[in-house]
Amino acid sequence: MEPNTFSLPEHVSPEMWKRIKTFAENKETPFLVLDIDDIRRKYDQLVNGFDYANVYYAVKANPADEIISMLAEQGSNFDIASTYELDKVLKYDVAPERMSFGNTIKKRADIAYFHEKGVSLYATDSEADLRNIAEYAPGSRIYIRVLTEGSEGADWPLSRKFGCNPEMAVELAVLARDLGLEPYGVSFHVGSQQRDIDVWDGAIAKVKVIFERLKNEFDIALKMINMGGGFPATYLYKTNEFDVYVEEITRFLKEDFGDEIPEIILEPGRSLVADAGVLVSDVVLISRKSATALERWVYTDVGLFNGLIETMGESIKYQIITERSGEAEGVILAGPTCDSLDIMYESHKYELPLSLEIGDRLYWTSTGAYTTSYSSVEFNGFPPLKYYVLPAE
Ligand SMILES: *Cc1c(COP(=O)(O)O)cnc(C)c1O
């Protein structure tokens, strides 16, 4: 047991804390507070760091209108996964040249819809999908998603479901050309919240081999590498600074491609929007399972089904702020629904003060990504997580 004095995580300044707290007062929990300025700063940092890359925001991380409109204004491109996301982004007068259909799993009718709207850049990782693209979006540019290894360093892996092996990538590029499409590039995603930067090294090397083989054996010159997302947000476990990611990944590219680096696309989701969010919840109940039980259960009005799905398997560990202080002990943290899956943290014991009471607020920082977009619509009647945009200063 450690004494707990009230303290803020490093990335939350006292001024920001005050703004959020004042704004959150008297509002019914749970809800997310989003600071759009923070997303703008992260976007600037990204385009300044990777000044040779084109940024395609992965809309799924947080599809809030305010985020899309701000990024559209800043000149961002968009990585889009469904016709619904497409319609949403089109509302903000984003030209179809600034979008890609990044989902490798798509219906024929949806390909036709993207084509009709003018989108001409498509991800693929299978022959069947490639043939569908050739038929419903003829003449388009395609990039082939390859499997990446070493997603162990990722807190939220994405790799197993998507991508094909390099051999198949070569075959698909050749087939694309034969079908009248333009084999344009290769993509990968090293896994979300990737804390091991070296994983990019292996992925880029793999891409290089595909580029070489296509050039030497089939006279196909690919033009683009889509390096996906994977850049980190500020959770409990430390990551390298963003600048280190920029330096290292740029070095990997130069090692493999020298001065002839192809067009580079980045598809950040989490790293742009996560740190801009603070989720505000109430403590619903505190209990012990027997008179002698060592551990307290703390139930909050937010759980896996209304915003915290990424705590599944305790994958993403958010930092939590409480204003109570004093002696603390490890608790089990769970959500409000009648499903025993709805437990956020049990193996990892968050230390919360013994003085914590029902009705107290818990503030979950860096919750701007994969929370609102990931919540159920009516499980146990609880509505999806709502959000507010923090008014400008
Ligand atoms: C989800 C996703 C992203 C965003 O990844 P983050 O790790 O959140 O940055 C990028 N590209 C594709 C294809 C995705 O599916």
The ligand as an SDF file (V2000), in Angstrom:
LIG
                    3D

 15 15  0  0  0  0  0  0  0  0999 V2000
   -6.9890    1.3490  -37.7030 C   0  0  0  0  0  0  0  0  0  0  0  0
   -6.1370    1.6470  -38.8610 C   0  0  0  0  0  0  0  0  0  0  0  0
   -5.2320    2.7010  -38.8150 C   0  0  0  0  0  0  0  0  0  0  0  0
   -5.0060    3.5440  -37.5830 C   0  0  0  0  0  0  0  0  0  0  0  0
   -4.1130    2.9430  -36.7190 O   0  0  0  0  0  0  0  0  0  0  0  0
   -3.6330    3.6330  -35.3650 P   0  0  0  0  0  0  0  0  0  0  0  0
   -2.7540    2.6300  -34.7480 O   0  0  0  0  0  0  0  0  0  0  0  0
   -4.8350    3.9710  -34.5770 O   0  0  0  0  0  0  0  0  0  0  0  0
   -2.8890    4.8670  -35.7410 O   0  0  0  0  0  0  0  0  0  0  0  0
   -4.5010    2.9550  -39.9580 C   0  0  0  0  0  0  0  0  0  0  0  0
   -4.6420    2.2260  -41.0780 N   0  0  0  0  0  0  0  0  0  0  0  0
   -5.5030    1.1990  -41.1510 C   0  0  0  0  0  0  0  0  0  0  0  0
   -5.6330    0.4450  -42.4200 C   0  0  0  0  0  0  0  0  0  0  0  0
   -6.2780    0.8710  -40.0510 C   0  0  0  0  0  0  0  0  0  0  0  0
   -7.1110   -0.1580  -40.1290 O   0  0  0  0  0  0  0  0  0  0  0  0
  1  2  1  0
  2  3  1  0
  2 14  2  0
  3  4  1  0
  3 10  2  0
  4  5  1  0
  5  6  1  0
  6  7  2  0
  6  8  1  0
  6  9  1  0
 10 11  1  0
 11 12  2  0
 12 13  1  0
 12 14  1  0
 14 15  1  0
M  END
$$$$
